[in-house]
Amino acid sequence: MFKEFKEFITGGNVIEFAVAVIMAGAIGSVVKGFVSNIVMPVVGLFTGGVSFSDKKFILTEAVLDATGKVATPENAILYGAWIDSIINLVIVGFVMFLMIKSYNKTKKKEVPAPEAPKGPSQEELLAEIRDLLSKK
């Protein structure tokens, strides 16, 4: 059982999958930083300085106690963070599309194997067998 597990875990597919998961996490954090720090400020510039990450729809306001501390936090729908997530998804999808497209260009196109010369048909073989048997 240990030998089978060792073969499985050291197999190419598992290692390639592990590398892909680690790279996906790294790419995800890079894309999130790109969207939050570069794309969204540009979008905010075109929308009059609006930052989407701060946008929310407050359902209930926060309640403060007598000392000014938050007794009950606000309940809000953070639609700005959702917009950021959608932009992240579009950018990651586009980057993956470009990566796969470039990978497919690097793959060698398979040359079809030449067709084997056609032999006699089944009927011709049966006729030949019949003729040989009739000569005996």
C-alpha positions in Angstrom: 0.0 0.0 0.0 2.8 2.4 0.8 4.5 1.6 -2.5 1.2 2.4 -4.4 0.9 5.7 -2.5 4.5 6.6 -3.2 3.9 5.9 -6.9 0.7 8.0 -6.8 2.2 10.9 -5.0 5.3 11.1 -7.1 3.4 10.7 -10.3 3.6 13.6 -12.7 -0.1 14.5 -12.6 -0.2 15.0 -8.8 2.9 17.1 -8.7 1.7 19.2 -11.7 -1.6 19.6 -10.0 0.1 20.8 -6.7 2.2 23.3 -8.7 -0.9 24.5 -10.5 -2.8 25.1 -7.2 0.1 27.0 -5.7 0.5 29.1 -8.8 -3.2 29.8 -8.9 -3.1 31.1 -5.3 -0.1 33.3 -6.2 -1.8 34.6 -9.3 -5.0 35.2 -7.4 -3.3 37.5 -4.9 -1.4 39.3 -7.7 -4.6 39.9 -9.6 -6.5 41.0 -6.5 -3.7 43.5 -5.8 -3.8 44.7 -9.4 -7.6 45.2 -9.4 -7.6 46.9 -5.9 -4.5 49.1 -6.4 -4.5 49.8 -10.1 -7.7 49.1 -11.9 -10.2 50.4 -9.3 -8.5 53.8 -8.8 -8.7 54.3 -12.6 -12.3 53.2 -12.6 -12.9 55.6 -9.8 -11.3 58.4 -11.8 -13.8 57.9 -14.6 -16.7 57.7 -12.2 -15.8 61.0 -10.4 -13.5 59.7 -7.7 -15.9 57.0 -6.5 -14.2 54.0 -4.9 -16.2 50.9 -5.3 -14.5 49.0 -2.5 -16.2 51.3 0.1 -19.7 51.2 -1.5 -22.3 49.5 0.6 -26.0 49.5 1.2 -26.7 49.8 4.9 -29.6 47.7 6.2 -29.3 48.7 9.8 -27.0 51.4 11.3 -24.4 50.6 13.9 -25.6 51.2 17.5 -23.2 52.9 19.9 -23.3 52.7 23.6 -22.9 55.6 26.0 -19.1 55.5 25.8 -19.1 55.7 22.0 -18.1 52.0 21.4 -20.0 50.0 18.9 -22.6 47.9 20.8 -24.2 46.5 17.6 -22.3 46.6 14.3 -23.9 47.8 11.2 -25.6 45.3 8.9 -24.7 46.2 5.3 -24.6 44.7 1.8 -21.0 45.3 0.5 -21.8 45.6 -3.2 -18.5 47.4 -3.9 -16.5 44.4 -2.8 -18.7 42.3 -5.0 -17.9 44.6 -8.0 -14.2 44.2 -7.2 -14.6 40.4 -7.2 -16.4 40.5 -10.6 -13.5 42.5 -12.1 -11.0 40.0 -10.5 -12.9 37.2 -12.2 -12.9 38.9 -15.6 -9.2 39.6 -15.4 -8.2 36.1 -14.2 -10.4 34.6 -16.9 -8.7 36.8 -19.6 -5.2 36.0 -18.3 -6.0 32.2 -18.3 -7.4 32.6 -21.8 -4.2 34.2 -23.0 -2.1 31.6 -21.2 -4.0 28.6 -22.7 -4.0 30.3 -26.2 -0.3 30.8 -26.1 0.3 27.2 -24.8 -1.8 25.8 -27.6 0.3 27.7 -30.1 3.5 26.1 -28.8 2.2 22.5 -29.0 3.3 20.6 -32.0 0.5 19.8 -34.4 0.2 16.1 -34.9 0.8 15.0 -38.4 -1.7 12.4 -39.4 -0.2 9.0 -40.0 -0.3 7.9 -43.6 -3.1 5.6 -44.4 -2.2 1.9 -44.6 -2.5 0.5 -48.1 -5.9 -0.9 -48.6 -6.0 -4.7 -48.8 -8.6 -6.9 -50.4 -12.2 -6.6 -49.2 -13.9 -9.2 -47.2 -15.8 -10.4 -50.2 -12.6 -10.8 -52.2 -10.9 -12.8 -49.5 -13.9 -15.1 -49.2 -14.0 -15.6 -53.0 -10.3 -16.4 -52.9 -10.8 -19.0 -50.1 -13.7 -20.5 -52.0 -11.6 -20.8 -55.2 -8.8 -22.4 -53.2 -11.2 -24.9 -51.6 -12.8 -25.7 -54.9 -9.4 -26.6 -56.4 -8.8 -29.3 -53.8 
